[in-house]
Amino acid sequence: MGNKNKQIIIFQRSLIWISYLFSGYILYCKQGYLFPIFLNFAKVIYPLSIFWLQIRIKRNDKFLPVDSSMKTSQLWFIILPVLASLTTVILSLLNSIFYIINYFI
């Protein structure tokens, strides 16, 4: 039973990474379908977000490890990469969705 769950988790992670890498390919190699400022932001943060996500997955850390004993600078140090990565994921996926829609229409 545990082997089947592990296969499902591997399949889900593979699907997520393939879609994210495909959206990065569209972001860098094809025409952009969002405002240029959003595309430039996504192009700068995209490689950083991949490394940040790999570090989080490898360490098995919480996605947002916040507690009440943290100082403001520590909170910003944790929150800013999370916000930048989430924004980049949303922008790159939107760009690839618009590319696919435009490709089929």
N, C-alpha and C positions, 0 to 999 in steps of 0.2 A: 504494500500500500504506500509506503514511504517513497519508493522508487518512482511510482506514478506521479506523486505530488512534485517530486524533484524534476521530473521531465516537464511537467506543466509550467513550473517556475522558470526553467531554462528556456522553454518555448516563448513564454511571455516576455522575458528579458530580451531574448533575441529579436522578437518582433518589435519591441520598443526601440532597441538600438538600431535595427535596420531602418525603421521609419525615421529616426533622428538623423542617421547618417545620410539617408536619401534626401532629407530636407536640407542638410548642409551642402550636399552636392548641388541641389537646385539653387541654393542661396549663393554659392560661389561661381557656378558655371553657367547658369541660365539667366534669363531676363528676370529682373525683380518686379513684383507686382504690388509692392507696398510703397509708402513714401520713402524717399531716399534717406532721410534721417533715421528711420527705423531699420532700413537695410544696412546702413553703415554701423549702427549700434550692434545689430545682430552679427555682422561679419567680424567685429572686433571681439565680442564676448563669446561667440560660438566655440572657438577652440578652448578658451578658459573654462567654459561650462563643462566640456567633456572631461577635462582633467579634474575639475572639482567633483563631478559626479563619480568618477572612478575612485578618487580618494575616499569619498563617503561610502561607497559600496565595499571597498577593500577593508576599511576599518570597521565596518558594521556600526557606524555611528548613527545617532538619531538624525533625522533630516534637519531639524531645527532645535539643537540642544540649548535651551534657554532655561535658566533658573534665577531665583530671586537674589542670589548672592553676587551676580555679575555686575560689573561696572558698565557705564554707558559705552565706553570705547570697546569693551568686549562684545557688547550686544551689537554694535554697528559692524564690528569685524565679522560677526556671524551672520547677521541679517542681510547685509549688502550682497555677498555672493549668492545667497539664496534668491533674493529678488532679481538680481541680474540674470541668473540662470533660468529662472521661471519665465522672465520676460523674453529671453532669447528663445526658449523652447516654444513659447506661444507665437512669437514673430516668425520663426523659421517654419513652423508647421503651417501657419496661415499662408505664408508665401508659397509653400509647396502645394497646399490645397488650391490656391488660386492658379498656380501653374497647371495642375492637373485639370481643373475645370476649363481653363483656357485651351488646353491641349485637346480636350474632347469636344469642345464646342466650336 
